[in-house]
Structures are given as C-alpha cells and as structure tokens.
Amino acid sequence: MGDTKKMEISVIIPAYNEEKRILKTLEKIYKYFKDRNYNFEIIVVDDGSQDSTVKIVDEFSKDKKQVKILRHSKNMGKGAAVKTGILNAIGDLILFTDADLSTPIEEFEKLKKSIENGFDIVIGSRGVKESKIVVPQPWYRRIIGRVFPLLVRLLVIRDFKDTQCGFKLFKKEPAKKIFNGLKTTGFAFDVEVLARGKKEGYKIAEVGVVWYNSFYSSVKIFNDSFKMFFSLLKIRSQR
C-alpha cells in the first residue's frame, strides 16, 4: 500500500452482478473510513459477474489506493468470494459486508466495540432484541428466514439467533485460520464459519444491527434454499 502505518481494517465485499448498487456502496464505505482517518483497504471480490460490476469498481478505484478488486473467472459462490477476500486481506480487523449494504456501514462501530471488549468474532444479527429491521423482507422470504435458523440450531450449532446477516467482523488471526479451511462455497458458508469458530474456541458475540431489505437480492429463494439445506447436512457431517 506504500504506507508504513499499520493496516487497521480490511473490508471485504463479495459481488456478483452488482452493477446497480456497487458504486453507492463503495462511496459510502470509502467515505466512512476516510472521514474517520482509519488506515483501511476495501477488497471487492467479483464472483464471475457478467455485467458492468468490474468496470464500475475499476473506475472508482483509479485514484483510490485503498480500493482493489479480485476476480473469479467464473461464479463460485458467496462463500468462495468471501474466502478469497479474507485470505488476501492484511488488516488487523476484517469486516465482510454484503454489496447491497443492507446493514449500514455505521454499524461497524457496534461490532468493533465488542472486539475491544475481548471477542474474536462479532456477527451482526437481525434476531436479537437490540436489532432494528427498518425495511422487512417479503412474507415468503420471512418464512424461509424463520425456518433456516431452526434447521441450523437443529443440525449444526445452537448458539446464534441469526447466522446469515452479511455483516461480520473478525480479528485477523481467527479469520485466516477459519477461512483457510472453509469448504462451503455457497450461501450457507456463514454456518460453517461459526461452527469452526466455536470448535477452535474463539469468543463470538452476536450484536443487534440496523437492517434494510434490498429488493435486488441475488438469492433464488427456492433453489438456493434447497442448496443451503444440503449444505447444512454436509457441514454437520464434517464436524
């Protein structure tokens, strides 16, 4: 990076066909950390997009040394994209956030406070009392959203109300260790991450965050739901 100051925070953004919203997300994240004088990097991992995502990120990063893009030649899944980003990150803290920024970047400070209080991993949550869902999902997604956590607790791990919120903060060492061995490439990767974290004995906090539903979700509700269920069975068999 050409900077002797310690890298404080790496922000990982997995992106697949995100031309409609990636620019606004990058602008908000960049401004947030720049205004607060963090030494930071933003790593966009393009997961085989077929639209203008890469071109938009390239344009945005031209005069910004903090922003870079890594590319998968084909679509490999959200878990694979986050893994690529985290294994290439150099920050003492590593945050991954969804490209739609459903959880506003300002919620980072809540998660960071828990790190400062001794936790190794802090997950944003829509399922705990302190959370605030400003724009809810459609009813059919809310039903799936209630069933999946039950399956997670039944099959894999009982400790968390919401494993799937795309806003999670890690200390560097736990992140590298967990993601280096990550096998789940699709949307259920969060469950494997948390199961691995618990197995390794890391301290994990679940913190309520503000959350807005995005109407341009790339999740195919039925097809991906079945895939996530079978991923849970595979994660369970690996334990």
MILUM-602517 format. One line per 8 residues: their letters; for each residue x negated, y, z of N, C-alpha, C. Coordinates in Angstrom, 2 decimals. Atoms other than C-alpha are relative to their C-alpha. Last residue first. Example, Ala and Ser with C-alpha at 12.3 -4.5 7.8 and 13.67 -1.06 7.14 Angstrom:
<pts>
sa) 0.82/-1.19/-0.06/-13.67/-1.06/7.14/0.77/1.09/0.73 | -0.89/-1.19/0.00/-12.30/-4.50/7.80/-0.90/1.20/0.00;
</pts>
This chain:
<pts>
rqsrikll) 0.34/-0.35/-1.38/17.90/-31.98/12.40/-0.66/-1.16/0.71 | 1.43/-0.33/-0.10/17.76/-32.66/8.67/-0.46/0.23/1.44 | 0.78/1.23/0.18/21.11/-34.48/8.57/-1.49/0.24/0.15 | -0.22/0.88/-1.15/22.89/-31.44/10.06/-0.89/-1.25/-0.11 | 0.75/-0.61/-1.11/21.37/-29.17/7.41/0.10/-0.89/1.25 | 1.42/0.24/0.25/22.64/-31.55/4.71/-0.87/0.57/1.12 | 0.25/1.43/-0.21/26.14/-31.62/6.17/-1.48/-0.32/-0.20 | -0.04/0.24/-1.45/26.11/-27.83/6.41/-0.29/-1.46/0.32;
sffmkfsd) 1.27/-0.48/-0.54/25.01/-27.60/2.77/-0.06/-0.21/1.51 | 0.96/1.08/0.23/27.98/-29.79/1.83/-1.40/0.41/0.48 | -0.36/1.12/-0.86/30.29/-27.23/3.45/-1.01/-1.13/-0.16 | 0.45/-0.32/-1.35/28.45/-24.34/1.80/0.32/-1.13/0.98 | 1.46/0.12/-0.04/28.86/-25.90/-1.64/-0.52/0.25/1.41 | 0.31/1.43/0.03/32.59/-26.36/-1.03/-1.51/-0.22/0.08 | -0.42/0.54/-1.29/32.90/-22.71/-0.01/-0.29/-1.49/0.09 | 1.09/-0.20/-0.95/30.84/-21.65/-3.03/0.37/-0.52/1.38;
nfikvssy) 1.18/0.76/0.42/33.35/-23.19/-5.44/-1.12/0.11/1.03 | -0.25/1.44/-0.15/36.38/-21.89/-3.57/-1.24/-0.83/-0.34 | -0.58/0.39/-1.27/35.44/-18.26/-2.85/0.18/-1.51/0.15 | -1.16/0.62/0.64/33.02/-17.54/-5.64/0.70/-0.81/1.08 | -0.40/1.31/-0.50/30.70/-15.26/-3.66/1.24/-0.48/-0.74 | 0.43/1.01/0.97/29.34/-12.42/-5.81/0.37/-1.41/0.46 | 0.75/1.13/-0.53/31.37/-9.90/-3.80/-0.35/-0.99/-1.10 | 0.74/0.58/1.12/32.44/-6.79/-5.71/-0.84/-1.19/0.45;
fsnywvvg) -0.95/0.62/0.93/35.23/-5.66/-3.35/-0.70/-0.62/-1.21 | 0.25/-0.45/1.36/32.76/-4.99/-0.54/0.92/-0.76/-0.95 | -0.10/0.98/1.08/34.09/-5.39/2.99/-0.31/0.66/-1.34 | -0.97/-0.37/1.03/32.79/-2.80/5.44/0.04/-1.11/-1.05 | 0.00/0.78/1.25/31.01/-3.75/8.67/1.14/0.45/-0.92 | -1.03/-0.55/0.88/29.95/-1.96/11.84/-0.08/-0.72/-1.33 | 0.33/-1.09/0.92/27.81/-4.20/13.99/1.25/0.52/-0.69 | -1.11/-0.49/0.80/28.11/-6.48/17.03/-0.40/1.19/-0.85;
veaikyge) -0.38/-1.38/-0.31/24.82/-7.96/18.18/1.13/0.44/-0.93 | -1.09/-0.29/0.95/23.90/-11.65/18.38/0.61/1.34/0.39 | -1.12/-0.81/-0.49/20.53/-12.16/20.08/1.01/0.19/-1.12 | -0.86/-0.55/1.05/18.03/-14.96/19.39/1.17/0.75/0.63 | -1.12/-0.68/-0.64/15.08/-15.91/21.60/0.80/0.74/-1.07 | -0.02/-1.46/0.09/12.87/-18.34/19.70/1.24/0.56/0.69 | -0.02/-0.66/-1.30/12.59/-21.90/20.98/-0.04/1.51/-0.03 | 1.34/-0.51/-0.30/11.49/-23.52/17.73/-0.07/0.74/1.34;
kkgralve) 0.87/1.16/-0.18/14.70/-25.57/17.62/-1.42/0.42/0.38 | -0.32/0.61/-1.30/16.77/-22.42/18.15/-0.94/-1.16/0.29 | 0.42/-0.93/-1.04/15.04/-20.67/15.24/0.24/-0.55/1.40 | 1.45/0.11/-0.11/15.43/-23.71/13.02/-0.54/0.92/1.10 | 0.27/1.32/-0.58/19.16/-23.79/13.70/-1.51/-0.21/0.19 | -0.29/-0.08/-1.43/19.34/-20.05/13.10/-0.24/-1.33/0.70 | 0.93/-0.94/-0.64/17.58/-20.26/9.74/0.21/0.02/1.51 | 1.28/0.70/-0.17/19.56/-23.37/8.75/-1.02/0.89/0.70;
vdfafgtt) -0.21/1.02/-1.02/22.81/-21.52/9.40/-1.29/-0.78/0.25 | 0.02/-0.65/-1.33/21.66/-18.45/7.49/0.12/-1.04/1.12 | 1.37/-0.01/-0.53/20.87/-20.67/4.47/-0.09/0.61/1.39 | 0.02/0.55/-1.36/24.57/-21.39/3.96/-1.39/0.05/0.64 | -0.55/-0.93/-0.97/24.76/-19.04/0.96/-0.04/-0.51/1.44 | -1.25/-0.71/0.24/22.44/-21.11/-1.22/0.46/0.85/1.17 | 0.19/-1.10/0.94/18.78/-22.15/-1.16/1.24/0.85/-0.20 | -1.31/-0.39/0.54/18.77/-24.35/1.94/-0.16/1.22/-0.89;
klgnfikk) -0.38/0.87/1.11/15.29/-25.87/2.43/1.31/0.43/-0.68 | -1.42/-0.04/0.34/13.57/-23.33/4.67/0.31/-0.84/-1.24 | -0.54/1.35/0.13/10.12/-24.45/5.79/1.45/-0.07/-0.44 | 0.97/0.81/0.72/8.28/-21.18/5.19/0.52/-1.42/-0.23 | -0.30/-0.02/1.43/11.44/-19.34/6.21/-1.00/-0.82/-0.82 | -1.31/0.57/0.33/11.22/-20.33/9.87/0.19/-0.11/-1.51 | -0.03/1.41/-0.37/7.49/-19.76/10.36/1.31/-0.67/-0.43 | 0.88/0.76/0.89/7.36/-16.51/8.42/0.09/-1.49/0.29;
apekkflk) -0.55/-0.02/1.36/10.38/-15.07/10.21/-0.82/-0.86/-0.94 | -1.13/0.92/0.12/9.18/-16.16/13.65/0.57/-0.07/-1.41 | 0.46/1.39/-0.17/5.80/-14.45/13.08/1.15/-1.01/-0.04 | 0.67/0.59/1.16/7.19/-11.23/11.60/-0.34/-1.48/0.19 | 1.42/-0.25/-0.13/9.72/-10.33/14.28/-0.70/-0.78/-1.11 | 0.94/0.97/-0.54/13.10/-10.75/12.74/-1.32/0.67/0.37 | 1.32/-0.58/-0.26/16.16/-8.66/11.93/-0.88/-1.01/0.72 | 0.74/0.71/-1.04/19.39/-9.89/10.35/-1.42/0.55/0.09;
fgcqtdkf) 0.78/-1.08/-0.61/22.11/-8.17/8.31/-0.72/-0.59/1.20 | 1.26/-0.17/0.71/24.00/-10.39/5.90/-0.83/1.15/0.51 | 0.17/-1.43/0.26/26.71/-11.48/8.33/-1.40/0.23/-0.59 | 0.08/-0.36/1.42/26.94/-15.25/7.89/-0.10/1.49/-0.30 | 1.33/0.26/0.55/26.16/-16.76/11.31/-0.21/0.67/-1.35 | 0.05/-0.36/1.42/29.12/-15.20/13.10/-1.42/-0.21/-0.51 | -1.35/-0.27/0.51/30.25/-16.39/16.55/0.00/0.22/-1.51 | -0.26/-1.29/0.61/26.92/-17.97/17.50/1.43/0.11/-0.54;
drivllrv) 0.37/-1.17/-0.79/25.64/-20.64/19.88/0.53/1.33/-0.52 | -1.16/-0.53/-0.72/27.35/-23.80/18.70/-0.18/1.42/0.54 | 0.48/-0.83/-1.11/24.96/-25.05/16.02/1.16/0.74/0.64 | 1.42/-0.39/-0.05/25.23/-27.73/13.35/-0.40/0.70/1.29 | 0.98/0.84/0.69/28.40/-29.73/12.70/-1.46/0.33/0.31 | -0.28/1.43/-0.10/31.17/-28.49/15.00/-1.17/-0.84/-0.51 | 0.10/0.39/-1.41/29.83/-24.97/15.54/0.22/-1.50/0.18 | 1.38/-0.21/-0.45/29.16/-24.50/11.82/-0.17/-0.48/1.44;
llpfvrgi) 0.79/1.10/0.54/32.52/-26.04/10.93/-1.46/0.11/0.43 | -0.41/1.20/-0.74/34.30/-23.61/13.25/-0.81/-1.21/-0.46 | 0.66/0.01/-1.31/32.28/-20.75/11.77/0.38/-1.20/0.86 | 1.41/0.31/0.11/33.48/-21.81/8.28/-0.73/0.04/1.35 | 0.24/1.43/0.04/37.17/-21.93/9.13/-1.49/-0.32/0.03 | -0.29/0.58/-1.32/37.55/-18.33/10.25/-0.34/-1.48/0.05 | 0.92/-0.58/-0.97/35.82/-16.76/7.24/0.24/-0.50/1.42 | 1.26/0.72/0.16/37.71/-19.11/4.93/-1.00/0.46/1.06;
irrywpqp) -0.29/1.39/-0.40/40.94/-17.63/6.33/-1.27/-0.84/-0.09 | -0.01/0.03/-1.47/39.51/-14.09/6.12/0.28/-1.41/0.51 | 1.39/0.05/-0.45/38.63/-14.69/2.48/-0.07/-0.03/1.52 | 0.50/1.34/0.32/42.24/-15.59/1.72/-1.47/-0.15/0.39 | -0.48/1.03/-0.92/43.51/-12.52/3.60/-0.60/-1.37/-0.27 | -1.35/0.47/0.34/41.38/-10.01/1.68/0.36/-1.20/0.86 | -0.08/0.80/1.21/38.30/-8.85/3.61/1.46/-0.28/-0.34 | -0.03/1.47/-0.10/38.52/-6.08/6.18/0.00/-0.67/-1.36;
vviksekv) -0.76/0.46/1.16/37.37/-2.45/5.78/-0.01/-1.52/0.02 | -0.69/-1.20/0.49/36.27/-0.90/9.09/0.88/-0.34/-1.19 | -0.27/0.24/1.42/35.33/-4.12/10.86/0.86/1.14/-0.51 | -1.07/-0.87/0.51/33.83/-2.98/14.18/0.15/-0.24/-1.50 | -0.01/-0.22/1.44/31.71/-5.34/16.27/1.18/0.88/-0.41 | 0.49/-1.35/0.33/31.32/-4.89/20.04/0.04/0.30/-1.49 | -0.90/-1.06/-0.46/33.53/-7.89/20.93/-0.42/1.39/-0.50 | 0.08/-0.30/-1.43/31.62/-10.41/18.89/0.79/1.26/0.31;
grsgivid) -0.82/0.87/-0.83/32.58/-11.91/15.54/-0.03/0.27/1.48 | -1.37/-0.51/0.09/31.40/-9.40/12.95/0.91/-0.72/0.98 | -1.16/0.88/-0.13/27.77/-10.01/13.86/1.30/0.76/-0.15 | -1.21/-0.79/0.01/24.34/-8.61/13.08/1.20/-0.92/-0.02 | -0.92/0.12/1.14/21.64/-11.08/13.98/1.19/0.94/0.18 | -1.26/-0.65/-0.35/18.61/-10.39/16.15/0.90/-0.03/-1.22 | -0.91/-0.07/1.14/15.53/-12.62/16.11/1.29/0.65/0.47 | 0.81/0.27/1.19/12.54/-12.59/18.46/0.80/0.18/-1.29;
fgneiskk) -0.49/1.04/0.91/14.30/-11.02/21.45/-0.91/-0.11/-1.23 | 0.61/1.30/-0.15/12.39/-9.16/24.17/0.49/-1.11/-0.91 | -0.38/0.61/-1.28/14.24/-5.94/24.87/-0.44/-1.46/0.11 | 0.77/-0.69/-1.04/12.40/-4.16/22.05/0.29/-0.56/1.39 | 1.39/0.45/0.16/13.84/-6.73/19.66/-0.86/0.60/1.10 | 0.05/1.35/-0.56/17.29/-5.95/21.10/-1.39/-0.62/-0.16 | -0.03/-0.13/-1.46/16.72/-2.24/20.45/-0.07/-1.37/0.66 | 1.36/-0.31/-0.45/15.73/-3.03/16.87/-0.07/0.11/1.53;
lkefeeip) 0.75/1.24/0.04/19.11/-4.66/16.26/-1.42/0.21/0.53 | -0.58/0.92/-0.99/21.01/-1.60/17.40/-0.82/-1.29/0.07 | 0.48/-0.41/-1.32/18.65/0.69/15.46/0.56/-0.89/1.11 | 1.34/0.53/-0.27/19.27/-1.23/12.24/-0.46/0.31/1.42 | -0.14/1.05/-1.02/22.96/-0.30/12.45/-1.33/-0.67/0.32 | 0.13/-0.61/-1.33/22.05/2.90/10.58/0.13/-1.02/1.13 | 1.40/0.11/-0.42/21.53/0.74/7.47/-0.21/0.62/1.39 | 0.79/-1.21/0.27/25.30/0.40/7.16/-1.40/-0.12/0.58;
tsldadtf) 0.39/-0.53/-1.31/26.56/-3.22/7.28/-0.88/1.22/-0.26 | -1.25/0.08/-0.76/28.31/-3.86/3.98/-0.20/0.42/1.45 | 0.15/-0.77/-1.23/25.07/-2.66/2.36/1.32/0.05/0.78 | -1.15/-0.90/-0.08/26.22/-4.07/-1.01/-0.03/0.89/1.25 | 0.12/-1.08/0.97/22.75/-5.49/-1.66/1.18/0.96/0.03 | -0.66/0.25/1.27/22.92/-7.54/1.52/-0.08/1.23/-0.91 | -1.33/-0.59/0.10/20.37/-6.87/4.22/0.58/-0.29/-1.36 | -0.63/0.22/1.29/17.22/-8.59/5.37/1.44/0.49/0.05;
lildgian) -1.46/-0.06/0.06/15.14/-7.00/8.05/0.45/-0.49/-1.36 | -0.54/0.29/1.32/11.52/-7.88/8.77/1.52/-0.05/0.09 | -1.40/0.40/-0.05/9.62/-6.38/11.70/0.48/-0.22/-1.43 | -0.09/0.63/-1.32/5.83/-6.27/11.89/1.42/-0.45/0.29 | -0.38/-0.81/-1.15/5.97/-5.55/8.16/0.00/-0.79/1.30 | 1.15/-0.21/-0.88/3.98/-7.57/5.61/0.35/0.81/1.25 | -0.07/-1.22/-0.82/6.73/-9.12/3.49/-1.20/0.10/0.91 | 0.87/-1.04/0.58/5.92/-11.67/0.76/-0.03/1.29/0.82;
ligtkvaa) 1.35/0.54/0.08/7.25/-14.71/2.65/-0.98/0.99/-0.63 | 0.60/0.07/-1.34/10.28/-12.66/3.63/-1.43/-0.53/-0.06 | 0.27/-1.32/-0.56/11.16/-11.68/0.08/-0.74/-0.06/1.32 | 1.06/-0.63/0.79/10.80/-15.14/-1.41/-0.38/1.36/0.58 | 1.26/0.68/-0.32/12.86/-16.63/1.43/-1.17/0.63/-0.75 | 0.43/-0.54/-1.29/15.60/-14.04/0.92/-1.33/-0.62/0.41 | 0.42/-1.39/0.20/15.81/-14.98/-2.76/-0.50/0.62/1.30 | 1.29/0.01/0.69/15.85/-18.74/-2.06/-0.52/1.42/-0.19;
gkgmnksh) 1.01/0.46/-0.95/18.64/-18.30/0.47/-1.39/0.01/-0.59 | 0.32/-1.08/-0.95/20.64/-16.20/-1.97/-1.08/-0.42/0.99 | -0.83/-0.06/-1.19/20.49/-18.80/-4.72/-0.47/1.04/0.99 | 0.36/1.09/-0.90/18.08/-19.89/-7.45/0.83/-0.02/1.29 | -0.75/-0.13/-1.24/19.21/-17.82/-10.43/-0.24/-1.23/0.88 | -1.37/0.49/0.10/16.46/-18.00/-13.04/0.68/0.14/1.35 | -0.29/0.12/1.43/13.12/-16.29/-13.69/1.40/-0.54/-0.25 | -0.17/1.41/0.34/13.05/-15.18/-10.07/0.38/-0.07/-1.47;
rlikvqkk) -1.00/0.54/0.93/11.72/-11.65/-9.75/-0.03/-1.52/-0.03 | 0.48/1.34/0.33/10.02/-9.55/-7.10/1.10/-0.68/-0.80 | -0.96/1.04/0.39/10.72/-5.82/-6.96/-0.75/-1.29/-0.30 | 0.48/0.91/1.04/8.87/-3.06/-5.17/1.06/-1.06/-0.28 | -1.02/0.86/0.62/9.70/0.04/-3.17/-0.63/-0.89/-1.06 | -0.61/0.89/-0.99/7.37/1.76/-0.69/0.93/-1.04/-0.62 | 0.90/1.13/-0.24/5.13/3.25/-3.40/0.61/-1.02/0.97 | -0.17/0.38/-1.41/8.00/5.46/-4.55/-0.82/-1.26/0.27;
dksfedvi) 0.74/-0.97/-0.80/7.46/7.40/-7.78/0.09/-0.30/1.50 | 1.12/-0.58/0.75/8.44/4.63/-10.20/-0.85/0.95/0.84 | 1.27/0.21/-0.71/10.55/2.72/-7.65/-1.19/0.70/-0.65 | -0.02/-0.60/-1.33/13.96/4.04/-8.75/-1.39/-0.05/0.65 | -0.11/-1.45/0.13/13.32/3.31/-12.42/-0.09/0.68/1.36 | 1.27/-0.49/0.56/12.11/-0.23/-11.70/0.00/1.52/-0.11 | 0.99/0.02/-1.09/15.12/-0.85/-9.45/-1.35/0.52/-0.49 | -0.37/-1.04/-0.97/17.53/0.26/-12.18/-1.02/0.07/1.14;
kvtsdqsg) 0.28/-1.31/0.60/15.78/-1.81/-14.86/0.28/1.13/0.98 | 1.45/-0.18/0.01/15.81/-4.90/-12.65/-0.38/1.37/-0.53 | 0.54/-0.14/-1.36/19.54/-4.62/-11.90/-1.49/0.32/-0.01 | 1.05/-1.03/-0.04/20.53/-3.98/-15.53/-0.63/0.19/1.39 | -0.47/-1.36/0.28/22.49/-7.20/-16.08/-1.18/0.96/0.13 | -0.18/-0.12/1.45/21.46/-10.85/-16.38/0.54/1.37/-0.39 | -1.10/-0.84/0.49/20.06/-11.17/-12.86/0.01/0.08/-1.52 | -0.41/0.39/1.35/17.72/-14.08/-12.16/1.14/0.80/-0.57;
ddvviief) -0.20/1.45/0.09/17.52/-13.67/-8.39/0.55/-0.40/-1.38 | -0.99/0.24/1.04/16.01/-10.20/-8.22/0.10/-1.49/-0.27 | 0.28/1.27/0.67/14.23/-9.89/-4.90/1.12/-0.25/-1.01 | -1.18/0.54/0.67/14.19/-6.25/-3.84/-0.41/-1.31/-0.68 | 0.25/1.04/1.00/11.41/-5.53/-1.37/1.34/-0.49/-0.54 | -1.26/0.59/0.44/11.61/-2.26/0.54/-0.33/-0.98/-1.11 | -0.07/0.47/1.38/8.50/-1.26/2.44/1.39/-0.55/-0.24 | -0.93/1.06/0.40/8.12/0.80/5.57/-0.23/-0.44/-1.43;
nynrdkfy) 0.80/0.57/1.08/5.93/3.14/7.60/0.71/-1.27/-0.44 | 0.48/1.37/-0.10/8.71/4.84/9.50/-1.02/-0.27/-1.10 | 1.46/0.14/0.01/8.89/8.62/9.46/-0.49/-1.42/0.32 | 0.40/0.33/-1.37/12.57/8.83/10.43/-1.49/-0.31/0.12 | -0.36/-1.11/-0.88/13.57/10.65/7.23/-0.46/-0.23/1.44 | 0.87/-1.14/0.32/11.69/8.07/5.15/0.27/1.16/0.96 | 1.31/0.26/-0.59/13.43/5.15/6.87/-0.99/1.12/-0.26 | -0.10/0.27/-1.44/16.95/6.44/6.23/-1.39/-0.17/0.62;
kyikeltk) -0.16/-1.25/-0.72/16.18/7.98/2.84/0.00/-0.22/1.52 | 1.22/-0.78/0.15/14.86/4.71/1.44/0.07/1.30/0.81 | 1.03/0.64/-0.82/17.77/2.70/2.81/-1.30/0.80/-0.04 | -0.34/-0.11/-1.43/20.41/5.08/1.46/-1.10/-0.57/0.88 | 0.09/-1.40/-0.40/18.82/5.50/-1.97/0.25/0.16/1.49 | 1.41/-0.38/-0.09/18.24/1.77/-2.33/-0.16/1.45/0.48 | 0.57/0.70/-1.15/21.88/1.00/-1.55/-1.46/0.38/0.20 | -0.50/-0.68/-1.20/23.13/3.65/-3.98/-0.58/-0.62/1.27;
lirkeeny) 0.62/-1.32/-0.08/20.91/2.22/-6.70/0.43/0.73/1.26 | 1.36/0.08/-0.53/21.88/-1.41/-6.03/-0.64/1.38/0.15 | 0.17/-0.55/-1.35/25.63/-0.81/-6.34/-1.44/0.04/0.51 | -1.03/-0.96/-0.41/26.97/-1.42/-9.84/-0.30/0.67/1.34 | 0.18/-1.30/0.64/23.77/-3.00/-11.22/1.00/1.05/0.48 | -0.43/-1.04/-0.94/23.90/-5.83/-8.66/-0.09/1.40/-0.60 | -0.96/-0.79/0.77/23.72/-8.85/-10.97/0.62/1.11/0.85 | -0.39/0.76/1.19/21.94/-10.94/-8.32/1.12/0.76/-0.71;
apiivsie) -0.88/-0.65/0.97/20.02/-9.11/-5.62/0.26/-0.91/-1.19 | -0.22/0.96/1.09/18.39/-10.22/-2.38/1.02/0.59/-0.97 | -1.32/-0.08/0.62/17.34/-7.10/-0.42/0.10/-1.06/-1.10 | -0.19/0.92/1.11/14.44/-7.48/2.02/1.43/0.11/-0.51 | -1.42/0.21/0.26/13.47/-4.56/4.23/0.14/-0.85/-1.25 | -0.27/0.44/1.37/9.95/-4.62/5.67/1.49/-0.25/-0.13 | -1.24/0.68/0.36/9.34/-2.60/8.82/0.02/-0.34/-1.48 | -0.94/0.22/-1.09/6.39/-1.24/10.77/1.17/-0.88/-0.39;
mkktdgm) -1.32/0.12/0.62/3.50/-1.52/8.33/1.01/-0.38/1.07 | -0.63/1.32/-0.07/0.50/-0.37/10.38/1.38/0.02/-0.66 | -1.00/0.11/-1.05/-1.02/2.90/9.19/0.67/-1.36/-0.06 | 0.61/0.70/-1.13/-4.07/2.42/6.98/0.96/-0.14/1.17 | -0.31/-0.73/-1.22/-2.09/3.27/3.85/-0.53/-0.79/1.17 | 0.86/-1.17/-0.03/-3.04/2.28/0.28/0.21/0.84/1.24 | -0.82/-1.22/0.00/0.00/0.00/0.00/-0.85/1.27/0.00;
</pts>
